[in-house]
Structure formats: structure tokens, C-alpha cells
Amino acid sequence: MSLEVWALFVLTESLLCLTPGPAVLLVVAQALTRGAAASGWATLGILGRNDVMEGVPEMIDEVQIEGTFPDGTKLVTIHHPIR
């Protein structure tokens, strides 16, 4: 392998390592267009069956998140969060 090919390979791999993946781009896009709360929802939506151990999706029927706002607290329930 010539030095030019090796240098091009190293440069290309370095750029690919610095490029965020599609999940990161989704969260950033949601935060920029809809605000921080939407980016949190986008982050929750990234988790899938392949991301957890076997049997975990069946054990978790719902996830509850409580947030404090100027007009009081709100409880949000997500049913079957891992699909």
C-alpha cells in the first residue's frame, strides 16, 4: 500500500469518526426545531428491542416521567416503551 492511499484512508476514517450517527442527528434536530423537551422524547424513542437484553421488553410495560412546570407537575406515562 502506498503512502498516499494510507494517508487518504486515515483521513477518511478520522472524518467518519467525527461524524455523528443518525440517532444523534435526530436528537439535535428535534432540540433545534421543537425545543429541549422534544429532544428528550426523541432520545426515548431511540431504544429498541436490539438495544436491551432478551426478556426486558416484556418486563417493562410502562415508564412514567414526572416533570415540574410553572403551572404544576405533570406525569407522563409511556406504555410499552421498548418495541
ChimeraX commands (.cxc) that place a marker at each C-alpha (Angstrom):
marker #1 position 0.00,0.00,0.00 radius 0.5
marker #1 position 1.39,3.37,-0.97 radius 0.5
marker #1 position 1.74,6.26,1.45 radius 0.5
marker #1 position -0.91,8.30,-0.39 radius 0.5
marker #1 position -3.51,5.53,-0.10 radius 0.5
marker #1 position -2.72,5.04,3.58 radius 0.5
marker #1 position -2.96,8.79,4.27 radius 0.5
marker #1 position -6.29,9.01,2.43 radius 0.5
marker #1 position -7.60,6.05,4.45 radius 0.5
marker #1 position -6.55,7.67,7.75 radius 0.5
marker #1 position -8.11,11.00,6.77 radius 0.5
marker #1 position -11.38,9.34,5.69 radius 0.5
marker #1 position -11.63,7.25,8.87 radius 0.5
marker #1 position -10.88,10.30,11.03 radius 0.5
marker #1 position -13.72,12.24,9.38 radius 0.5
marker #1 position -16.11,9.31,9.77 radius 0.5
marker #1 position -15.28,9.04,13.47 radius 0.5
marker #1 position -16.15,12.71,13.99 radius 0.5
marker #1 position -19.47,12.45,12.12 radius 0.5
marker #1 position -22.42,11.84,14.46 radius 0.5
marker #1 position -24.70,8.93,13.76 radius 0.5
marker #1 position -28.34,9.20,12.72 radius 0.5
marker #1 position -29.60,8.91,16.31 radius 0.5
marker #1 position -27.53,11.91,17.41 radius 0.5
marker #1 position -28.66,13.91,14.39 radius 0.5
marker #1 position -32.31,13.13,15.20 radius 0.5
marker #1 position -31.97,14.35,18.79 radius 0.5
marker #1 position -30.13,17.52,17.77 radius 0.5
marker #1 position -32.66,18.27,15.03 radius 0.5
marker #1 position -35.56,17.84,17.46 radius 0.5
marker #1 position -33.87,20.11,20.00 radius 0.5
marker #1 position -33.23,22.83,17.43 radius 0.5
marker #1 position -36.68,22.77,15.83 radius 0.5
marker #1 position -39.00,21.91,18.73 radius 0.5
marker #1 position -37.06,22.56,21.92 radius 0.5
marker #1 position -35.39,20.57,24.67 radius 0.5
marker #1 position -38.50,18.59,25.63 radius 0.5
marker #1 position -38.84,17.21,22.10 radius 0.5
marker #1 position -35.21,16.12,22.11 radius 0.5
marker #1 position -35.91,14.19,25.30 radius 0.5
marker #1 position -38.79,12.39,23.60 radius 0.5
marker #1 position -36.57,11.67,20.61 radius 0.5
marker #1 position -33.97,10.19,22.95 radius 0.5
marker #1 position -36.59,7.91,24.49 radius 0.5
marker #1 position -37.69,6.78,21.06 radius 0.5
marker #1 position -34.25,5.51,20.10 radius 0.5
marker #1 position -34.30,2.47,22.39 radius 0.5
marker #1 position -35.35,-0.68,20.56 radius 0.5
marker #1 position -35.54,-4.43,21.15 radius 0.5
marker #1 position -32.00,-4.91,19.85 radius 0.5
marker #1 position -30.65,-2.48,22.45 radius 0.5
marker #1 position -31.70,-4.45,25.53 radius 0.5
marker #1 position -31.28,-7.97,26.87 radius 0.5
marker #1 position -33.71,-10.73,25.99 radius 0.5
marker #1 position -36.90,-10.60,28.04 radius 0.5
marker #1 position -36.55,-6.95,29.09 radius 0.5
marker #1 position -39.22,-5.55,26.71 radius 0.5
marker #1 position -41.76,-7.97,28.15 radius 0.5
marker #1 position -40.91,-6.95,31.74 radius 0.5
marker #1 position -41.32,-3.19,31.20 radius 0.5
marker #1 position -44.97,-2.42,30.47 radius 0.5
marker #1 position -44.78,1.31,31.14 radius 0.5
marker #1 position -42.40,4.13,32.05 radius 0.5
marker #1 position -43.56,7.19,33.98 radius 0.5
marker #1 position -41.83,10.56,33.86 radius 0.5
marker #1 position -42.83,13.46,36.11 radius 0.5
marker #1 position -41.85,17.00,35.22 radius 0.5
marker #1 position -42.24,20.21,37.19 radius 0.5
marker #1 position -43.57,23.21,35.29 radius 0.5
marker #1 position -44.58,26.73,36.38 radius 0.5
marker #1 position -48.25,25.65,36.47 radius 0.5
marker #1 position -47.58,22.48,38.47 radius 0.5
marker #1 position -46.30,18.96,37.91 radius 0.5
marker #1 position -47.24,16.70,35.04 radius 0.5
marker #1 position -46.98,12.92,34.91 radius 0.5
marker #1 position -46.45,11.32,31.52 radius 0.5
marker #1 position -46.88,7.56,31.07 radius 0.5
marker #1 position -45.38,5.74,28.10 radius 0.5
marker #1 position -46.95,2.33,27.51 radius 0.5
marker #1 position -44.70,-0.40,26.02 radius 0.5
marker #1 position -41.66,1.89,25.66 radius 0.5
marker #1 position -39.43,-0.77,24.11 radius 0.5
marker #1 position -40.76,-2.04,20.79 radius 0.5
marker link #1:1,2 radius 0.2
marker link #1:2,3 radius 0.2
marker link #1:3,4 radius 0.2
marker link #1:4,5 radius 0.2
marker link #1:5,6 radius 0.2
marker link #1:6,7 radius 0.2
marker link #1:7,8 radius 0.2
marker link #1:8,9 radius 0.2
marker link #1:9,10 radius 0.2
marker link #1:10,11 radius 0.2
marker link #1:11,12 radius 0.2
marker link #1:12,13 radius 0.2
marker link #1:13,14 radius 0.2
marker link #1:14,15 radius 0.2
marker link #1:15,16 radius 0.2
marker link #1:16,17 radius 0.2
marker link #1:17,18 radius 0.2
marker link #1:18,19 radius 0.2
marker link #1:19,20 radius 0.2
marker link #1:20,21 radius 0.2
marker link #1:21,22 radius 0.2
marker link #1:22,23 radius 0.2
marker link #1:23,24 radius 0.2
marker link #1:24,25 radius 0.2
marker link #1:25,26 radius 0.2
marker link #1:26,27 radius 0.2
marker link #1:27,28 radius 0.2
marker link #1:28,29 radius 0.2
marker link #1:29,30 radius 0.2
marker link #1:30,31 radius 0.2
marker link #1:31,32 radius 0.2
marker link #1:32,33 radius 0.2
marker link #1:33,34 radius 0.2
marker link #1:34,35 radius 0.2
marker link #1:35,36 radius 0.2
marker link #1:36,37 radius 0.2
marker link #1:37,38 radius 0.2
marker link #1:38,39 radius 0.2
marker link #1:39,40 radius 0.2
marker link #1:40,41 radius 0.2
marker link #1:41,42 radius 0.2
marker link #1:42,43 radius 0.2
marker link #1:43,44 radius 0.2
marker link #1:44,45 radius 0.2
marker link #1:45,46 radius 0.2
marker link #1:46,47 radius 0.2
marker link #1:47,48 radius 0.2
marker link #1:48,49 radius 0.2
marker link #1:49,50 radius 0.2
marker link #1:50,51 radius 0.2
marker link #1:51,52 radius 0.2
marker link #1:52,53 radius 0.2
marker link #1:53,54 radius 0.2
marker link #1:54,55 radius 0.2
marker link #1:55,56 radius 0.2
marker link #1:56,57 radius 0.2
marker link #1:57,58 radius 0.2
marker link #1:58,59 radius 0.2
marker link #1:59,60 radius 0.2
marker link #1:60,61 radius 0.2
marker link #1:61,62 radius 0.2
marker link #1:62,63 radius 0.2
marker link #1:63,64 radius 0.2
marker link #1:64,65 radius 0.2
marker link #1:65,66 radius 0.2
marker link #1:66,67 radius 0.2
marker link #1:67,68 radius 0.2
marker link #1:68,69 radius 0.2
marker link #1:69,70 radius 0.2
marker link #1:70,71 radius 0.2
marker link #1:71,72 radius 0.2
marker link #1:72,73 radius 0.2
marker link #1:73,74 radius 0.2
marker link #1:74,75 radius 0.2
marker link #1:75,76 radius 0.2
marker link #1:76,77 radius 0.2
marker link #1:77,78 radius 0.2
marker link #1:78,79 radius 0.2
marker link #1:79,80 radius 0.2
marker link #1:80,81 radius 0.2
marker link #1:81,82 radius 0.2
marker link #1:82,83 radius 0.2
view
